[in-house]
């Protein structure tokens, strides 16, 4: 049985077919792994892009919130300054009125003493 050249040739072809089939399976498995790695990298890159977009939006929102907070604070300071100026004006007006009254009293006293 082993001596027959046709059988040996057939056995060699069968063995080669098994080897080829195994190589094809290994190549297919390698291709599947490469595709899976490619998909994993693409997903990771997508997640990075989404995370960056989220962080950019978050930073923009924080910056906007910070600017709004500064504007509110500036308005409060402006209002306080305006109130202080108004009070200063009232005090000055009262000072002028009081000075006029005192000057009038001094003039009356001088006229009476003359």
Backbone bond lengths (Angstrom), bond angles and torsions (degrees), N, CA, C in turn:
res aa  C-N    CA-C-N  psi(-1)  N-CA   C-N-CA  omega(-1)  CA-C   N-CA-C  phi
1 X - - - 1.443 - - 1.514 109.64 -
2 X 1.312 114.07 -42.64 1.446 118.72 -179.69 1.529 111.12 -77.53
3 X 1.258 115.68 -18.49 1.447 118.75 -176.37 1.509 112.81 -83.85
4 X 1.257 117.23 -14.62 1.460 119.67 -177.84 1.516 109.31 -74.01
5 X 1.331 116.70 123.15 1.459 119.55 -178.89 1.521 112.44 -63.40
6 X 1.311 117.07 -32.43 1.475 119.05 179.72 1.524 110.65 -66.92
7 X 1.334 115.27 -39.68 1.464 118.54 179.89 1.534 110.88 -69.39
8 X 1.318 115.64 -40.41 1.468 118.81 177.93 1.529 109.81 -63.18
9 X 1.312 116.10 -41.79 1.461 121.01 179.15 1.524 109.77 -63.89
10 X 1.316 116.12 -42.70 1.465 121.26 179.46 1.526 110.23 -65.69
11 X 1.332 116.91 -40.96 1.464 121.33 179.21 1.529 109.40 -64.51
12 X 1.331 117.78 -41.51 1.461 121.72 178.83 1.523 110.43 -64.32
13 X 1.346 115.73 -42.34 1.476 119.51 178.23 1.520 110.24 -63.94
14 X 1.337 117.15 -40.20 1.458 121.34 179.38 1.537 110.05 -64.74
15 X 1.326 115.28 -44.41 1.468 120.36 178.05 1.526 109.83 -61.36
16 X 1.333 117.47 -42.88 1.474 121.95 178.46 1.523 110.21 -63.81
17 X 1.308 117.30 -38.11 1.469 121.28 178.75 1.526 110.25 -64.15
18 X 1.351 117.04 -42.07 1.468 119.99 176.77 1.530 111.14 -63.40
19 X 1.333 116.30 -42.54 1.473 120.67 178.49 1.529 109.90 -62.45
20 X 1.336 116.45 -45.33 1.470 120.40 178.59 1.522 111.32 -62.20
21 X 1.333 115.51 -41.01 1.465 120.03 179.51 1.532 109.66 -63.96
22 X 1.323 117.04 -42.30 1.467 121.46 178.96 1.530 110.32 -64.30
23 X 1.346 116.94 -42.94 1.477 120.70 177.77 1.527 110.42 -62.28
24 X 1.322 116.44 -43.55 1.465 120.73 179.33 1.527 110.29 -61.69
25 X 1.341 116.11 -40.14 1.466 120.08 178.44 1.531 110.23 -65.69
26 X 1.335 117.05 -41.08 1.460 120.68 178.84 1.532 110.92 -65.09
27 X 1.330 116.19 -42.65 1.466 120.43 178.30 1.527 109.94 -63.04
28 X 1.327 116.57 -44.00 1.466 120.53 179.39 1.527 110.19 -63.07
29 X 1.332 116.39 -42.64 1.467 120.45 178.75 1.531 110.66 -63.55
30 X 1.339 116.14 -41.52 1.461 120.51 177.87 1.527 110.78 -62.76
31 X 1.329 116.53 -41.84 1.468 121.00 178.37 1.524 111.07 -63.50
32 X 1.332 115.99 -40.54 1.467 119.74 178.29 1.521 109.67 -63.19
33 X 1.339 117.38 -44.54 1.466 120.72 178.79 1.523 111.06 -62.02
34 X 1.324 116.63 -42.45 1.467 120.11 178.11 1.518 111.28 -61.63
35 X 1.337 116.42 -42.19 1.475 120.78 178.41 1.528 109.81 -63.56
36 X 1.348 116.06 -43.83 1.467 119.48 179.26 1.522 110.81 -62.00
37 X 1.330 116.95 -42.41 1.468 120.42 177.57 1.526 110.85 -63.40
38 X 1.310 115.92 -40.25 1.469 120.74 178.53 1.529 110.40 -62.70
39 X 1.332 115.55 -44.31 1.470 120.28 178.55 1.529 109.82 -64.18
40 X 1.328 116.56 -41.95 1.468 120.62 179.14 1.527 110.86 -62.61
41 X 1.346 116.48 -43.53 1.470 119.91 177.69 1.528 110.85 -63.43
42 X 1.313 116.13 -41.70 1.474 119.90 -179.81 1.525 110.17 -63.51
43 X 1.341 116.43 -42.06 1.473 119.38 178.45 1.528 110.75 -64.58
44 X 1.332 115.43 -42.67 1.461 119.12 179.25 1.528 110.45 -62.19
45 X 1.324 116.43 -41.56 1.464 120.38 178.66 1.532 110.26 -65.27
46 X 1.306 116.68 -39.85 1.469 120.97 177.68 1.532 109.94 -62.40
47 X 1.343 115.82 -43.76 1.463 119.69 179.19 1.522 110.68 -63.14
48 X 1.327 116.87 -39.54 1.466 120.62 178.18 1.525 110.12 -63.06
49 X 1.322 116.37 -43.80 1.469 120.56 179.54 1.528 110.38 -63.34
50 X 1.343 116.41 -43.46 1.467 120.12 178.51 1.522 111.07 -63.93
51 X 1.333 116.44 -42.45 1.464 120.59 179.31 1.525 110.44 -63.56
52 X 1.333 116.43 -41.50 1.465 120.39 178.41 1.527 110.29 -63.17
53 X 1.326 116.57 -43.19 1.466 120.16 178.72 1.530 109.99 -62.15
54 X 1.333 116.04 -42.58 1.466 120.30 178.75 1.525 110.11 -61.42
55 X 1.344 116.17 -47.32 1.464 119.84 -179.71 1.524 111.51 -64.13
56 X 1.327 116.99 -39.31 1.468 120.36 176.99 1.522 110.20 -60.99
57 X 1.338 116.21 -46.41 1.461 120.35 178.60 1.528 110.71 -62.26
58 X 1.339 115.27 -42.20 1.461 120.12 179.82 1.523 110.69 -62.71
59 X 1.340 116.70 -44.84 1.462 120.71 178.88 1.526 110.94 -63.87
60 X 1.338 116.24 -40.97 1.470 119.27 178.14 1.524 110.05 -62.67
61 X 1.340 116.43 -42.22 1.459 120.40 179.60 1.524 109.73 -64.31
62 X 1.330 116.99 -44.65 1.465 119.86 178.74 1.521 111.04 -62.16
63 X 1.330 116.30 -42.07 1.458 120.15 178.91 1.528 110.31 -62.75
64 X 1.326 115.75 -44.26 1.465 120.09 178.28 1.526 110.64 -62.56
65 X 1.347 116.45 -45.14 1.465 120.13 178.10 1.526 110.54 -60.01
66 X 1.330 116.42 -41.77 1.454 121.13 179.42 1.529 110.90 -63.31
67 X 1.336 115.98 -43.47 1.463 119.73 179.42 1.532 111.04 -65.32
68 X 1.336 116.23 -40.85 1.468 119.73 177.76 1.522 110.64 -63.66
69 X 1.309 116.43 -40.97 1.460 120.86 178.39 1.535 110.44 -62.17
70 X 1.326 116.43 -42.46 1.462 120.47 178.34 1.527 111.12 -64.67
71 X 1.342 115.99 -39.80 1.469 119.08 178.20 1.528 110.95 -64.30
72 X 1.331 116.85 -42.69 1.472 120.02 178.14 1.526 110.29 -61.35
73 X 1.323 115.10 -44.37 1.466 119.77 179.73 1.523 110.27 -62.26
74 X 1.329 117.12 -42.12 1.466 121.18 178.86 1.528 110.30 -62.74
75 X 1.328 116.94 -41.33 1.479 120.04 177.44 1.522 110.54 -61.41
76 X 1.347 115.78 -43.33 1.465 119.00 179.26 1.524 110.32 -61.25
77 X 1.327 115.72 -44.06 1.463 118.85 178.52 1.528 111.26 -62.69
78 X 1.338 116.22 -41.70 1.466 119.98 178.46 1.527 110.72 -61.99
79 X 1.337 116.57 -42.92 1.466 120.51 178.93 1.523 110.90 -63.75
80 X 1.348 116.67 -43.25 1.463 120.03 178.41 1.522 110.70 -62.61
81 X 1.339 116.26 -41.33 1.457 120.59 178.59 1.533 110.72 -63.55
82 X 1.315 116.06 -41.99 1.466 120.21 179.07 1.531 110.40 -63.44
83 X 1.335 116.43 -43.67 1.465 120.33 178.63 1.529 110.14 -62.88
84 X 1.341 115.97 -42.55 1.470 120.19 178.94 1.522 110.37 -62.35
85 X 1.323 117.22 -42.72 1.466 121.14 178.56 1.531 110.58 -63.74
86 X 1.335 116.50 -41.21 1.471 119.59 178.52 1.532 110.28 -63.24
87 X 1.332 116.24 -43.57 1.462 119.85 179.27 1.521 110.55 -64.35
88 X 1.337 116.32 -40.78 1.461 120.92 178.31 1.538 109.31 -62.01
89 X 1.329 116.19 -41.10 1.467 120.27 178.04 1.527 111.12 -63.55
90 X 1.339 116.77 -41.29 1.466 120.23 178.36 1.526 110.83 -64.36
91 X 1.335 115.78 -42.92 1.465 119.91 179.30 1.526 109.53 -63.45
92 X 1.330 117.58 -42.26 1.458 120.72 179.62 1.525 110.53 -64.59
93 X 1.338 116.23 -42.63 1.465 120.07 178.32 1.534 110.25 -60.62
94 X 1.343 115.91 -44.43 1.470 119.88 178.44 1.521 109.64 -63.06
95 X 1.329 117.40 -40.26 1.465 121.50 178.32 1.532 109.77 -59.67
96 X 1.336 117.30 -46.16 1.475 121.62 -179.27 1.534 109.41 -62.03
97 X 1.338 116.57 -44.04 1.475 120.04 -179.86 1.532 110.00 -62.57
98 X 1.356 115.56 -46.49 1.469 119.71 179.85 1.525 110.41 -62.54
99 X 1.341 116.83 -41.21 1.469 121.16 179.57 1.521 110.00 -62.61
100 X 1.321 116.36 -43.32 1.471 120.39 178.39 1.528 110.20 -60.47
101 X 1.330 115.75 -42.50 1.467 119.42 179.76 1.529 110.63 -64.88
102 X 1.327 115.70 -43.01 1.470 119.50 179.65 1.529 109.58 -65.73
103 X 1.338 116.48 -43.77 1.471 119.80 178.31 1.534 110.41 -60.08
104 X 1.316 116.44 -38.37 1.477 120.37 179.56 1.521 110.25 -65.82
105 X 1.322 115.76 -42.61 1.474 119.58 178.64 1.527 109.47 -63.63
106 X 1.329 117.32 -43.40 1.476 121.22 179.54 1.520 109.55 -61.83
107 X 1.332 117.88 -42.25 1.468 120.59 178.86 1.528 110.96 -62.90
108 X 1.321 116.24 -41.71 1.462 119.46 179.25 1.522 111.06 -62.37
109 X 1.341 113.99 -42.75 1.480 118.22 -179.51 1.532 109.45 -63.73
110 X 1.308 117.64 -41.74 1.460 120.86 -179.93 1.519 110.76 -64.12
111 X 1.331 116.08 -40.80 1.460 119.02 179.84 1.519 111.09 -65.28
112 X 1.318 114.84 -37.26 1.472 118.49 -178.69 1.517 110.74 -71.40
113 X 1.331 116.19 -32.71 1.474 119.46 -178.24 1.533 111.62 -82.98
114 X 1.237 120.02 -12.57 1.467 122.08 -178.78 1.479 112.81 -82.15
